[in-house]
Amino acid sequence: EDTLRVKILVLGDSGVGKSSLVHLLTNHSELTNPAWTVGCSLQVGLHEYRSELTGQAERLFFLEFWDIGGYPMHKNSRGVFYHGVHGILLVHDLTNRKTELNLSRWLHESCLGADTPPVLVIGAKSDLCKADALAKRPNGGEAAARIGCPEILLSCVDTRSLSAGTTNAVKLDRFYDQVIEYRLRPRASTPPRVGQAISRPNRQQSKLLHGE
């Protein structure tokens, strides 16, 4: 059934750890031999959707993680992967500030319409950062603040980064629920019922999408 699947783009510069992240999310283990992604790599995970209204588990959804290669030379061909997207993971390397600054460009490239799906920023390679540097990002970094979305910091070689009950795990589960809710709600192309508002991107996301 089509409604049981959601598509999540995994975007970011080459070498930031996207493939290792997707492996951690889908296999709950470290990727021992990561390789460069050329084009796109697809992996599937499962998530038990919980309604925000009832708090009760409702159904299982397949999460399709589309790990998009970050080589600049492939920019003109990546658009084929950007259709029918329900959520976006923006990944950067915590040891390389440039990769964080480039997240705005990735969001702009992938979201060509006015209806932006849920976004979560992930700062990878926290195991390579000094503790004082991580302490300066309690509420998210510059990119997350500018885009207007949450951020989690993790190490893709440490499964404890996403242990059940941790702040990271809670934020990730909430992101998955939002992605599913985005998938299930009526699209903007469908005339709204009387009294039904069409959701639009927040101000920060609108500025990014229009290159402001």
HELIX and SHEET records of a PDB file:
HELIX    1   1 ASP A    2  LEU A    4  5                                   3    
HELIX    2   2 LYS A   18  ASN A   27  1                                  10    
HELIX    3   3 PRO A   72  PHE A   81  5                                  10    
HELIX    4   4 ARG A   97  LEU A  101  1                                   5    
HELIX    5   5 LEU A  103  SER A  110  1                                   8    
HELIX    6   6 SER A  126  LEU A  128  5                                   3    
HELIX    7   7 ALA A  131  ALA A  135  1                                   5    
HELIX    8   8 GLU A  142  ILE A  147  1                                   6    
HELIX    9   9 THR A  159  LEU A  162  5                                   4    
HELIX   10  10 THR A  167  LEU A  184  1                                  18    
HELIX   11  11 ARG A  203  LEU A  209  1                                   7    
SHEET    1   A 6 CYS A  40  ARG A  50  0                                        
SHEET    2   A 6 ALA A  57  ILE A  68 -1                                        
SHEET    3   A 6 ARG A   5  LEU A  11  1                                        
SHEET    4   A 6 GLY A  87  ASP A  93  1                                        
SHEET    5   A 6 VAL A 119  ALA A 124  1                                        
SHEET    6   A 6 GLU A 151  LEU A 153  1                                        
END                                                                             
